[in-house]
Amino acid sequence: MEHYSTKNTSSKGKEGEARAAAFLRKQGFTILRRNFMAPGRNEIDIIARNATFLIFVEVKSRSSSAFGGAHYAVSTGQLQRMRRAAHYFLQVSPRLDLICRFDLIALENGGLTWITDIIR
């Protein structure tokens, strides 16, 4: 069984977020914020925009697909916290007339999967 220290997990998460941000830039997005923290410990890993969309992105990094892998690592509670953080971001930011969307970028086994519109 593999055990990760908080430092290793945190470092892996930051590396995953950097890789996800670089990927989004290549897709034509501008990164507005990383690790946006709203009151109540509500966080969004990446907030980005292009000409059409404002996206709120959760990034999940996993070294294996055991237990469902990165795709299934987003809990209902986490989705609720993303919504609250997005709502707060929209309240405190200049008006952006863009379509808002919640996405997941899953990194595992060296690959990257971008899943759009994870919250309806």
C-alpha positions in Angstrom: 0.0 0.0 0.0 1.3 3.4 -0.9 1.3 6.2 1.6 1.8 9.8 0.8 2.9 12.5 3.2 1.0 15.8 3.1 4.0 17.4 1.5 4.1 14.8 -1.3 0.4 15.1 -1.9 0.4 18.9 -1.8 3.4 19.0 -4.2 1.7 16.5 -6.6 -1.5 18.7 -6.5 0.4 21.9 -7.3 2.2 20.1 -10.2 -1.2 18.9 -11.5 -2.7 22.3 -11.3 0.3 23.8 -13.1 -0.1 21.2 -15.8 -3.9 21.8 -16.1 -3.3 25.6 -16.3 -0.8 25.1 -19.1 -3.2 22.8 -20.9 -6.0 25.4 -20.6 -3.7 28.2 -22.0 -3.0 26.0 -25.0 -6.8 25.7 -25.5 -7.0 29.5 -25.7 -8.0 30.2 -22.1 -6.6 33.0 -19.9 -6.1 32.0 -16.3 -7.7 34.5 -14.1 -7.1 32.9 -10.7 -5.5 29.8 -9.2 -6.5 28.4 -5.8 -9.3 31.0 -5.4 -10.5 30.8 -1.8 -13.9 32.1 -0.8 -15.2 32.4 2.7 -16.0 29.1 4.4 -13.1 27.2 2.9 -14.8 27.1 -0.5 -12.0 26.8 -3.1 -11.7 26.6 -6.9 -8.4 25.3 -8.3 -8.5 27.3 -11.5 -10.7 30.1 -12.9 -10.2 30.8 -16.5 -11.9 32.5 -19.5 -11.9 32.6 -23.2 -14.2 34.7 -25.5 -17.3 32.6 -24.6 -16.8 30.9 -21.3 -15.8 31.6 -17.7 -14.8 28.2 -16.4 -14.4 27.0 -12.8 -12.1 24.0 -12.8 -11.4 21.3 -10.3 -8.1 19.5 -10.8 -7.7 15.9 -9.6 -4.3 14.2 -9.8 -4.0 10.4 -9.1 -1.1 8.1 -9.6 -3.5 5.2 -10.5 -7.0 4.5 -11.5 -7.7 2.4 -8.3 -10.9 3.3 -6.5 -12.3 4.8 -9.7 -9.4 7.1 -10.3 -9.5 10.9 -10.7 -12.8 11.0 -12.5 -14.7 9.7 -9.4 -12.7 11.7 -6.8 -15.0 14.7 -6.8 -17.6 14.5 -4.0 -21.0 16.0 -3.8 -19.7 18.2 -1.0 -16.8 19.4 -3.2 -19.2 20.3 -6.0 -21.3 22.3 -3.5 -18.2 24.2 -2.3 -17.2 24.9 -5.9 -20.7 26.4 -6.5 -20.4 28.6 -3.4 -16.9 29.8 -4.4 -18.0 30.5 -7.9 -21.0 32.5 -6.6 -18.7 34.5 -4.4 -16.2 35.1 -7.2 -19.0 36.4 -9.4 -20.1 38.8 -6.6 -16.6 40.3 -6.1 -15.4 40.4 -9.7 -16.0 42.9 -12.4 -19.0 41.9 -14.5 -18.1 39.2 -17.0 -20.8 38.6 -19.7 -19.7 35.0 -20.3 -21.4 31.6 -20.0 -20.2 30.0 -16.7 -19.3 26.4 -16.7 -17.8 23.9 -14.2 -15.1 21.6 -15.5 -12.9 18.8 -14.2 -9.3 18.1 -15.4 -8.3 14.7 -14.3 -4.6 13.7 -14.4 -3.7 10.1 -13.9 -1.2 7.6 -15.2 0.5 10.4 -17.2 -2.6 11.3 -19.1 -4.9 14.3 -18.9 -8.7 14.2 -19.4 -10.8 17.4 -19.6 -14.4 16.8 -18.7 -16.6 19.9 -19.3 -19.8 20.9 -17.6 -19.6 18.6 -14.5 -22.4 20.5 -12.7 -25.8 21.1 -14.3 
